Amino acid sequence: MAKELKDLTKRSEDYSKWYNELVIKADLAEQSPVRGCMVIKPYGYAIWEKIQQTLDGMFKATGVQNAYFPLLIPKSYLCREAEHVEGFAKECAIVTHYRLKNAPDGSGVIVDPEAKLEEEYIIRPTSETIIWGTYKNWIHSYRDLPLLINQWANVMRWEMRTRMFLRTAEFLWQEGHCAHETAEESEARTVEMINVYADFAEKYMAMPVIKGVKSENERFAGAVNTYTIEAMMQDGKALQSGTSHNLGQNFAKAFDVTFINKENKPEYVWANSWGVSTRLMGALIMTHSDDNGLVLPPKLAPIQVVIVPIYKNDEQKEAISAKVKEIVENLKKRGISVKYDDDDKRRPGFKFAEYELKGVPVRLAIGARDLENGTVELMRRDTLEKETVNLEGIEERVEKELEDIQQALFDRALKLREANTFKVDSYDEFKEKIENGGFFLVHWDGTTETEEKIKEETKATIRCIPLDSKEEEGVCMVTGRPSKRRVIVARAY
């Protein structure tokens, strides 16, 4: 394990390589036999479960219920909303046959040409079409509204350039789909869910985010408006970490989803959708981790505290274990997840390196002399600082350290973002500075042509128009045309 750490590429040398190696070495995921897909390993999935469980509770607190819809979508469904199909057409995986058969030459199995489907199925890239086709049967009257549904699922988008967690052909996510009686209710729900995502990112992931509205060019295919949360990674690149879309009546009209309103007249429902994915795992890694491995915020760490005993014989081990058992029980009563690693097959130094690599927030090491002195060594993963503390009251101390680590990680990430956010008015200055990463607050004339020019010439995109941005008269840094507020431009994952 010490060699694993030694071999981890440093962030300053190659940030992308560091990330890819860390995913593997920290036992989060590995490449699969299917191109562009990954296997999420137990430790990685344990982190995803904590993300999932926390968000699920936050959704349900707003009145949302879970359901599940088919993986396969009839091709005709995807064609009903023109902008939507255009947005996803190049990413779709298509099922054309329903049967295999043995090859005549005995070489294996082949697709049975006689088993061609009358209508092809699309493996869902997202579920708006199949869900709105279903909602037509569920919604009849204003009494059926609002309909607040979420599903936890996998989706497939045929990505050509993939990176584990950040961009894979298949990924896990949740997608909420709501139907409302009025445009105002739908817009309120759209904003409410982006606020839920922002609260989760900041309070649980310890990741500061900027809430904003996407430009027309960047919004979700088929949406009237898209809200986003954007986070800055340690290399200065942006990561879109959650989106919420006001769909207006576009999908309701495409699938003829109407209701009888209070005036006894038919009306199309108003819709929104919202989602986050296993991309949050990538965000977690790139926001906090260091050259020694993962750094996990305590609220999402599968193991918040690990206790490693140091002993020379069975007698010492038994004495230490008796005391540790008491500590473990007291920590669990406080809702803290703790692991006591007394595995004889691995040396303490190996264990220290492993848990450091896996980002366990607090490590306690206790030996026979510690037991005699009533002390224990405590190490924080975020600072790698060690301290000898009293065994008495160790539970309260650990709880306080976990709270401090959670806040310290957020403060550190916020400080990095603030230090790498710049106001720029000159396009030449922007093109020079964007090479080093960062968020740039710039004036933009609001045109797609200018937006595409920036992307083509600098590989940067308009991440969002911040919700808290104030009106400020200025001129577009590219064209010199009038602009009323600044937008955030950055290179992104």
C-alpha positions, 0 to 999 in steps of 0.5 A: 500500500505504501508503494501504491501511495508512492506511485500516485501521480502528483496533481501538479504533474498531471491532474488528469492522470492523478484523477484516473489513478486515484479512482483505481487505487482508492478502490472506487471503480475499474474499467469494464469489458464494455467500452466506455462503461465502468464497474463501481466497486463496493467502496465507491458504491458505499459513497454513492449510497450515502449520496443517494440516501441523503438526496432521497430524503431531501426529495421526499421532504418536498413531497416527491415520491419514487417510481420506476419506468422502463429502460427501453423507449420506443423510437417513435416516442423520442421523435415526438419532441423535435428539439429533444430528439435532436439534442440526444440523437447522436448519443443513442444506443438502439435495440434492433433485434430480440433474439440470438441464434447459434452460428451455422459454422459453430463459431458462436452466436449471431443476431437472428435476422428473422428477429428484427423488431418492428419498431426499434427501442432506444436505451434511455438517454433520459426518460422524459418521453417514456414518462410523459407518455405514461403521465397521459394515463395518470393525469385527467383533472386538476385534482391529480396535480401536482404530480411529483415523481422521481426515479433512481436509474441508469441511463446510456449516452454513447460517449466517445471520450470517457472518464470514470464517474465524470463521463461514461456511456452508462451512468447512475442517476436520479431524474425527477419529473413533475407535472403542475397546474400552472406555469408559476408552480412549475417554475417554483418547483424548478427553482426549489430543486436547484436549491435542494442540489445546492444545499446538498453540495455545500452541506454534505459534499462540502463543495461550494457551488454557484447557482445560475441559469444556462445560456440558450445554447447550453440548456437541456434539449426541449427545455424552456429554461435550465438552472444549474449548479457549477463547482470549481475543481482544484485545477480551475475547471468547472463541473456542472454538478446538477441541473433543473429544467423548466420544460414549459408545456413542450412535452405535455403538447408532444404527448397530449397530456391535458387536464380539466382545470377548475373552470372545467376546461382542458389545459396542457400541464406544465412540466419540469425535470431535474437530475444529478448523477454519479458525476458527483463522485468525480466532483467529490474526488476533484474538490478535496483529494490530495497527493496522498489519496482521497479526502472525504467529507465526514458526512459522506464517508462510508467509514468516518473513524478507523481505529488501528491497534498496535500490539506485540502479543495477544495479551496486549491485543486483548487489553486494547480490544476491550477498551476499543469495544467500549469506544466503538459502541459509544461512537455508534450511539452518536451516529458515527460510522466506525471500523476497528481494524484488528486484522493480524494479517496486515501491519499497522503501517500498511493500514495507515497508508490504506485508510489515508488513501481511502480518505477516512476522515479520522484515524485513531491509533492505540498501543499498549503504552497509550492504554497505560497512559490513558491516551490515543493518537488522533490523525485528521485526514484533511491536514494529516496532523497527528495529536496525542489526546486523552482517551477520556472523552474521546467520543466527544473529541472525535465528534468535534473533529468530524464537524471541524473537518466538514467545515474546513473542507468547505472553507478550503474549497471556497477559498480556492474558488475565490482566489481563482475567480476573475473579472475580465473585460478584455478578450485578449486578457481572457484568452491569456488567463484562461490557459491557467484555469479559473472562473471568469466574470465577463460581459457577453452580448447574449448571442449564440454566435459570440458564445460559439466563437468563445468556445471555438477559440478558447475551449471555454463555455458560458457556464451560467448567468449567476442567479445573484448577479446584479445588473451592470452596464458594460460591453461584450468582451468579444464584440463590444456590444452592450451587456447588462450583466456578467456571466461565468465563463470557464473550461469545463469537464 
